[in-house]
Amino acid sequence: MQARIDLPPSNAEIAELLSREANKASYVLQRAYRRAARSAFLWEVEGRDLVAEKRPLTELAHIGPFLQKQIRQWIRRKQHPPRPPPLRKEFLTLTESRVRLAKVASWGTRLRGDLQMHTNWSDGSGDIRAMADAAVARGYEFIAITDHSKGLSIANGINEAKLKRQSAEIEAVNSEMRTSAKSLSVLHSIEMNLNPLGEGDMEPAALRSLDIVLGSFHSALRRKDDQTERYLAALGNPHIQILGHPRGRIYNYRSGLRADWETVFREATRLDKAVEIDAYPDRQDLNISLLKIAKRCGTRISMGTDAHHPWQLEFIDLALAAALAAKIPPERIVNFMPLKELRAWIDKVRVAEARRTRTNRNDKCSARSAHSCRNVAKLTRTRIPSHLRQRPSAN
């Protein structure tokens, strides 16, 4: 604590100070403070280092002269905020994450791909080729294109027909990659919208054609009661292999859902499915505290940037740092698998789900048969009225 007090505030603390100022400011200034607070997580240099180097803070995104003056005062006075409330708790900054990763250089080198991103097929701004080129520049072996499904119309979700057309474009990009001797494989996936009952919004046949399926909640995310059953139902959905941004939290906007997380993660482990670290700066979901529970339960972890533009693939550092901080074993992170091993895991989960579905169907059939047999037995034991037992006389 002494070392912290002796230093000017970090970017994470500046974000908290900005958020607190927003609560007291006029409407126009509120927007400026909050926008700057969110941006602080992506500043590539510590604000206090800029001041020490006598450089302007206006080099930082969304910092103008007014906010520069305010932040300089905090840095000069070494002003630190109280601990953030749950709405803003456990969000890493890019600078902090990169310091963590630099201390264990081998950690980042294990990364082979990014398993959540969006393109202009739904609400992203880059096309598939642009996302692929950005992944090649990062040395990835694979990426998954996970555009939103049809139930999320606000994000321009795609239906089964569009999904099929997208498959042709992905195959064309993969063909170009092979022709140019690039080692990247673009996996066709989707971020399927799940309702509170854990049900998806796409036809099973369309989902079976995909390389991997991510399932996520996008509605009823402010409920205060325990949502454990919702998560168990989602994990039980036979068509998904990864549960995306599980809590549904968003920085300074929504705390996310509550659940018995140990029960949720143990069920994911039993089914050999993965839960996600969504590295989008406003989400960072799962956070470190929940990742520590997942680690204790032996749960597989998937990492995705939730990128909507090629440059946003850099968000992956936030997920890598969170997994490192939670001490997730590298063998439990699916992004660290070679592509062949990743595909084998997906196939294994699908085979197990098909077997489980058949077993459940047979159990239901057996239950219905038993019920029918009991009804027949009841009928045979029923006393038939005498007038119905008599043969009708021939007239």
C-alpha positions as CSV (number, residue, x, y, z in Angstrom):
1,M,0.0,0.0,0.0
2,Q,2.9,2.4,0.8
3,A,4.4,1.9,-2.7
4,R,1.0,2.7,-4.2
5,I,0.6,5.9,-2.1
6,D,4.1,7.1,-3.1
7,L,3.3,6.8,-6.8
8,P,0.9,9.0,-8.8
9,P,-2.4,7.3,-9.8
10,S,-2.2,4.6,-12.5
11,N,-4.4,4.6,-15.5
12,A,-6.9,2.3,-13.7
13,E,-7.1,4.8,-10.8
14,I,-7.5,7.7,-13.2
15,A,-10.4,5.9,-14.8
16,E,-12.0,5.5,-11.4
17,L,-11.4,9.2,-10.6
18,L,-12.9,10.2,-13.9
19,S,-16.0,8.0,-13.3
20,R,-16.5,9.6,-9.8
21,E,-16.2,13.1,-11.3
22,A,-18.8,12.1,-13.9
23,N,-21.3,11.5,-11.1
24,K,-21.0,15.1,-10.0
25,A,-20.8,16.8,-13.4
26,S,-23.3,18.4,-15.7
27,Y,-24.7,16.2,-18.5
28,V,-22.3,17.4,-21.1
29,L,-19.3,16.9,-18.9
30,Q,-20.6,13.5,-17.7
31,R,-20.3,12.2,-21.2
32,A,-16.7,13.5,-21.5
33,Y,-15.6,12.1,-18.2
34,R,-17.2,8.7,-18.9
35,R,-15.8,8.4,-22.4
36,A,-12.3,9.3,-21.1
37,A,-12.7,6.7,-18.2
38,R,-13.5,3.9,-20.7
39,S,-10.6,5.0,-22.9
40,A,-8.1,4.9,-20.0
41,F,-8.2,1.1,-20.2
42,L,-6.7,1.3,-23.7
43,W,-4.1,4.0,-23.2
44,E,-0.8,2.5,-24.3
45,V,1.3,4.6,-21.9
46,E,0.7,5.5,-18.2
47,G,-0.6,9.1,-17.9
48,R,1.9,9.6,-15.0
49,D,4.7,8.7,-17.3
50,L,3.7,11.3,-19.9
51,V,3.7,14.0,-17.1
52,A,7.1,12.8,-15.9
53,E,8.4,13.1,-19.5
54,K,6.8,16.6,-19.8
55,R,4.6,15.4,-22.7
56,P,0.9,16.6,-23.1
57,L,-1.8,14.3,-21.8
58,T,-3.8,15.3,-24.9
59,E,-1.8,12.5,-26.6
60,L,-4.2,10.2,-24.9
61,A,-7.5,9.3,-26.5
62,H,-10.5,11.5,-25.5
63,I,-8.4,13.8,-23.4
64,G,-8.7,17.5,-24.2
65,P,-7.3,20.6,-22.5
66,F,-10.0,20.6,-19.8
67,L,-9.5,17.0,-18.7
68,Q,-5.7,17.3,-19.1
69,K,-5.8,20.0,-16.4
70,Q,-7.8,17.8,-14.1
71,I,-5.7,14.7,-14.5
72,R,-2.5,16.7,-14.1
73,Q,-3.7,17.8,-10.7
74,W,-4.4,14.3,-9.6
75,I,-1.0,13.1,-10.8
76,R,0.8,16.0,-9.1
77,R,-1.1,15.5,-5.8
78,K,-0.7,11.7,-6.0
79,Q,-4.4,11.5,-5.5
80,H,-5.9,8.0,-5.3
81,P,-9.6,7.0,-5.4
82,P,-11.4,4.7,-3.0
83,R,-11.8,1.1,-4.1
84,P,-14.2,1.0,-7.1
85,P,-17.7,-0.3,-6.6
86,P,-18.8,-3.6,-8.1
87,L,-19.9,-1.8,-11.3
88,R,-16.3,-0.9,-12.0
89,K,-14.4,-3.6,-10.1
90,E,-11.6,-5.8,-11.6
91,F,-11.0,-4.2,-15.0
92,L,-7.4,-4.4,-16.2
93,T,-5.8,-1.7,-18.3
94,L,-3.7,-2.4,-21.4
95,T,-0.6,-1.0,-19.7
96,E,-1.0,-3.0,-16.6
97,S,-1.7,-6.2,-18.7
98,R,1.4,-5.7,-20.7
99,V,3.6,-5.3,-17.6
100,R,2.2,-8.5,-16.3
101,L,2.8,-10.3,-19.6
102,A,6.3,-9.0,-19.9
103,K,7.2,-10.7,-16.6
104,V,6.3,-14.1,-18.1
105,A,7.2,-13.8,-21.7
106,S,6.5,-17.4,-22.5
107,W,2.8,-17.0,-21.7
108,G,1.9,-14.9,-24.7
109,T,3.9,-17.1,-27.0
110,R,1.5,-20.0,-26.3
111,L,-1.4,-18.1,-28.0
112,R,-2.5,-19.6,-31.3
113,G,-5.7,-17.8,-32.0
114,D,-8.7,-15.6,-31.1
115,L,-12.1,-17.3,-30.8
116,Q,-14.5,-14.3,-30.9
117,M,-14.7,-11.5,-33.4
118,H,-17.3,-9.8,-35.6
119,T,-17.3,-8.6,-39.2
120,N,-19.5,-6.5,-41.4
121,W,-21.8,-9.5,-41.8
122,S,-23.3,-8.4,-38.5
123,D,-22.2,-5.4,-36.4
124,G,-18.5,-5.3,-37.2
125,S,-16.8,-2.8,-39.4
126,G,-14.1,-5.0,-41.0
127,D,-14.6,-7.7,-43.5
128,I,-13.5,-11.3,-43.1
129,R,-10.3,-10.8,-45.2
130,A,-9.3,-7.7,-43.1
131,M,-9.7,-9.7,-39.9
132,A,-7.7,-12.6,-41.3
133,D,-4.9,-10.3,-42.4
134,A,-4.8,-8.7,-38.9
135,A,-4.5,-12.2,-37.5
136,V,-1.7,-13.2,-39.9
137,A,0.2,-10.1,-38.7
138,R,-0.1,-11.4,-35.2
139,G,1.2,-14.8,-36.1
140,Y,-2.0,-16.7,-35.4
141,E,-2.8,-20.2,-36.5
142,F,-6.6,-19.7,-36.4
143,I,-9.4,-17.3,-35.7
144,A,-13.1,-17.8,-35.4
145,I,-15.6,-15.5,-37.1
146,T,-18.5,-15.3,-34.7
147,D,-21.0,-12.9,-36.1
148,H,-24.3,-12.5,-34.2
149,S,-27.2,-14.8,-34.9
150,K,-30.6,-13.7,-36.2
151,G,-32.3,-13.2,-32.7
152,L,-30.1,-10.2,-32.1
153,S,-31.6,-7.9,-34.7
154,I,-30.1,-4.8,-33.0
155,A,-26.7,-6.2,-34.0
156,N,-27.8,-7.1,-37.5
157,G,-27.7,-10.8,-36.6
158,I,-27.6,-13.2,-39.5
159,N,-30.0,-16.0,-40.4
160,E,-29.4,-19.4,-41.8
161,A,-29.3,-18.3,-45.4
162,K,-26.8,-15.6,-44.7
163,L,-24.7,-18.0,-42.6
164,K,-24.5,-20.3,-45.6
165,R,-23.4,-17.4,-47.9
166,Q,-20.8,-16.4,-45.3
167,S,-19.4,-19.9,-45.4
168,A,-18.6,-19.5,-49.0
169,E,-16.7,-16.2,-48.3
170,I,-14.7,-17.9,-45.5
171,E,-13.8,-20.8,-47.7
172,A,-12.6,-18.3,-50.4
173,V,-10.4,-16.5,-47.8
174,N,-9.0,-19.8,-46.6
175,S,-8.2,-20.7,-50.2
176,E,-6.4,-17.5,-50.6
177,M,-4.4,-18.1,-47.4
178,R,-3.4,-21.5,-48.7
179,T,-2.4,-20.2,-52.1
180,S,-0.2,-17.5,-50.5
181,A,1.4,-20.0,-48.1
182,K,-0.1,-18.3,-45.0
183,S,-0.7,-20.7,-42.1
184,L,-3.9,-19.1,-40.8
185,S,-7.2,-21.0,-40.8
186,V,-10.4,-19.0,-40.5
187,L,-13.0,-21.0,-38.6
188,H,-16.6,-20.5,-39.4
189,S,-18.5,-19.9,-36.2
190,I,-21.4,-17.8,-34.8
191,E,-22.2,-16.1,-31.5
192,M,-25.6,-17.7,-31.0
193,N,-28.1,-15.6,-29.0
194,L,-29.4,-17.6,-26.0
195,N,-32.7,-16.8,-24.3
196,P,-33.0,-17.1,-20.5
197,L,-33.9,-20.7,-20.9
198,G,-30.6,-21.5,-22.6
199,E,-32.2,-22.0,-25.9
200,G,-30.6,-20.8,-29.2
201,D,-32.2,-19.1,-32.1
202,M,-30.6,-21.0,-35.1
203,E,-31.6,-24.3,-36.7
204,P,-29.5,-27.3,-35.5
205,A,-28.6,-28.3,-39.1
206,A,-27.0,-24.9,-39.7
207,L,-25.1,-25.1,-36.4
208,R,-23.8,-28.6,-37.3
209,S,-22.2,-27.1,-40.4
210,L,-20.0,-24.8,-38.4
211,D,-16.5,-25.4,-37.0
212,I,-17.4,-24.2,-33.5
213,V,-20.3,-22.5,-31.8
214,L,-20.3,-19.8,-29.1
215,G,-23.4,-19.2,-27.1
216,S,-24.1,-16.0,-25.2
217,F,-26.9,-14.2,-23.3
218,H,-27.9,-10.7,-24.5
219,S,-31.2,-10.2,-22.7
220,A,-32.6,-10.1,-19.1
221,L,-29.1,-9.2,-17.8
222,R,-30.2,-7.0,-14.9
223,R,-32.0,-9.7,-12.9
224,K,-31.0,-9.6,-9.3
225,D,-32.0,-13.2,-8.3
226,D,-29.7,-16.2,-8.6
227,Q,-29.4,-17.3,-12.3
228,T,-27.6,-20.6,-11.8
229,E,-30.3,-22.6,-13.6
230,R,-30.1,-20.3,-16.6
231,Y,-26.4,-21.1,-16.9
232,L,-26.9,-24.8,-16.4
233,A,-29.5,-24.8,-19.1
234,A,-27.1,-22.9,-21.5
235,L,-24.3,-25.3,-20.9
236,G,-26.7,-28.1,-21.5
237,N,-27.5,-26.7,-24.9
238,P,-26.1,-29.5,-27.2
239,H,-25.1,-27.1,-29.9
240,I,-22.6,-24.9,-28.1
241,Q,-19.0,-25.6,-27.1
242,I,-18.2,-22.2,-25.6
243,L,-20.3,-20.0,-23.2
244,G,-19.5,-16.4,-24.1
245,H,-19.1,-13.4,-21.8
246,P,-20.9,-15.3,-19.0
247,R,-21.8,-12.6,-16.5
248,G,-22.9,-10.0,-19.1
249,R,-21.3,-7.2,-17.3
250,I,-20.3,-3.8,-18.9
251,Y,-18.1,-1.3,-17.2
252,N,-19.9,1.4,-15.3
253,Y,-23.2,0.3,-16.8
254,R,-24.2,-3.2,-15.7
255,S,-22.8,-5.5,-13.0
256,G,-24.0,-8.7,-14.6
257,L,-25.8,-11.7,-13.4
258,R,-25.4,-13.6,-10.1
259,A,-25.0,-17.4,-9.8
260,D,-23.5,-20.2,-7.8
261,W,-20.4,-20.0,-10.0
262,E,-18.8,-23.2,-8.6
263,T,-21.8,-25.2,-9.6
264,V,-21.8,-23.5,-13.1
265,F,-18.1,-24.2,-13.7
266,R,-18.3,-27.8,-12.4
267,E,-21.0,-28.5,-14.9
268,A,-18.9,-26.9,-17.7
269,T,-16.1,-29.2,-16.6
270,R,-18.3,-32.2,-16.6
271,L,-19.5,-31.5,-20.1
272,D,-15.9,-30.5,-21.1
273,K,-17.2,-27.2,-22.4
274,A,-15.3,-23.9,-22.2
275,V,-16.3,-20.6,-20.6
276,E,-15.0,-17.4,-22.1
277,I,-12.8,-14.4,-21.2
278,D,-14.3,-11.8,-23.4
279,A,-11.4,-9.3,-23.7
280,Y,-13.4,-6.3,-24.9
281,P,-12.2,-3.6,-22.5
282,D,-15.8,-2.7,-21.3
283,R,-16.5,-6.4,-20.7
284,Q,-13.5,-8.3,-19.4
285,D,-15.8,-11.1,-18.6
286,L,-14.9,-13.5,-16.9
287,N,-13.0,-11.4,-14.4
288,I,-10.1,-12.6,-12.3
289,S,-12.1,-13.6,-9.2
290,L,-14.4,-15.8,-11.2
291,L,-11.5,-17.2,-13.2
292,K,-9.9,-18.3,-9.9
293,I,-13.1,-20.3,-9.2
294,A,-13.0,-21.8,-12.7
295,K,-9.4,-22.8,-12.2
296,R,-10.4,-24.6,-9.0
297,C,-13.1,-26.4,-10.9
298,G,-10.7,-27.5,-13.7
299,T,-12.8,-25.7,-16.3
300,R,-11.6,-25.0,-19.8
301,I,-11.1,-21.4,-20.8
302,S,-11.6,-19.7,-24.1
303,M,-10.3,-16.2,-25.0
304,G,-11.9,-13.9,-27.5
305,T,-11.4,-10.2,-28.2
306,D,-15.0,-9.6,-29.3
307,A,-13.3,-7.4,-31.9
308,H,-15.5,-5.4,-34.2
309,H,-12.5,-4.0,-36.2
310,P,-9.1,-5.5,-37.1
311,W,-7.1,-3.2,-34.8
312,Q,-9.1,-4.5,-31.8
313,L,-7.4,-7.8,-31.9
314,E,-4.9,-6.2,-29.6
315,F,-7.5,-6.5,-26.8
316,I,-6.3,-10.1,-26.4
317,D,-3.6,-8.9,-24.0
318,L,-6.4,-8.2,-21.4
319,A,-7.5,-11.8,-21.6
320,L,-4.0,-13.2,-21.5
321,A,-3.2,-11.1,-18.4
322,A,-6.4,-12.1,-16.6
323,A,-5.8,-15.8,-17.2
324,L,-2.2,-15.4,-16.0
325,A,-3.2,-13.5,-12.9
326,A,-5.8,-16.3,-12.1
327,K,-3.1,-18.9,-12.7
328,I,-5.1,-20.8,-15.2
329,P,-3.1,-23.9,-16.3
330,P,-2.1,-23.5,-19.9
331,E,-3.5,-26.9,-20.8
332,R,-7.0,-25.7,-19.9
333,I,-6.9,-22.8,-22.3
334,V,-8.3,-23.8,-25.7
335,N,-6.6,-20.9,-27.5
336,F,-3.2,-22.5,-26.6
337,M,-4.1,-25.7,-28.5
338,P,-2.8,-26.4,-32.0
339,L,-5.6,-26.3,-34.5
340,K,-5.7,-30.1,-34.9
341,E,-6.1,-30.5,-31.1
342,L,-8.7,-27.7,-31.0
343,R,-10.8,-29.5,-33.7
344,A,-10.4,-32.8,-31.8
345,W,-11.8,-31.2,-28.6
346,I,-14.7,-29.8,-30.5
347,D,-15.5,-33.1,-32.1
348,K,-15.3,-34.9,-28.8
349,V,-17.7,-32.4,-27.2
350,R,-20.1,-32.8,-30.1
351,V,-20.0,-36.6,-30.0
352,A,-20.6,-36.6,-26.3
353,E,-23.6,-34.2,-26.7
354,A,-25.1,-36.4,-29.5
355,R,-24.8,-39.4,-27.2
356,R,-26.3,-37.5,-24.3
357,T,-29.2,-36.3,-26.5
358,R,-29.9,-39.8,-27.7
359,T,-29.9,-41.1,-24.1
360,N,-32.2,-38.3,-22.9
361,R,-34.5,-39.1,-25.9
362,N,-34.5,-42.8,-25.1
363,D,-35.2,-42.1,-21.4
364,K,-38.2,-39.9,-22.4
365,C,-39.5,-42.6,-24.7
366,S,-39.0,-45.2,-22.0
367,A,-40.9,-43.0,-19.6
368,R,-43.7,-42.5,-22.0
369,S,-43.9,-46.3,-22.7
370,A,-44.0,-47.0,-19.0
371,H,-46.7,-44.4,-18.6
372,S,-48.7,-46.0,-21.5
373,C,-48.2,-49.5,-20.0
374,R,-49.5,-48.3,-16.6
375,N,-52.6,-46.8,-18.4
376,V,-53.2,-50.1,-20.2
377,A,-52.9,-52.0,-16.9
378,K,-55.4,-49.6,-15.3
379,L,-57.8,-50.2,-18.2
380,T,-57.6,-53.9,-17.9
381,R,-58.3,-53.7,-14.2
382,T,-61.3,-51.4,-14.7
383,R,-64.6,-53.1,-14.0
384,I,-66.7,-53.1,-17.2
385,P,-70.4,-52.5,-16.6
386,S,-72.6,-55.6,-17.1
387,H,-74.7,-54.1,-19.9
388,L,-71.5,-53.6,-21.9
389,R,-70.3,-57.1,-21.2
390,Q,-73.4,-58.7,-22.7
391,R,-73.4,-59.6,-26.4
392,P,-76.1,-57.7,-28.3
393,S,-79.0,-59.9,-29.3
394,A,-79.6,-60.6,-33.0
395,N,-82.9,-59.2,-34.2
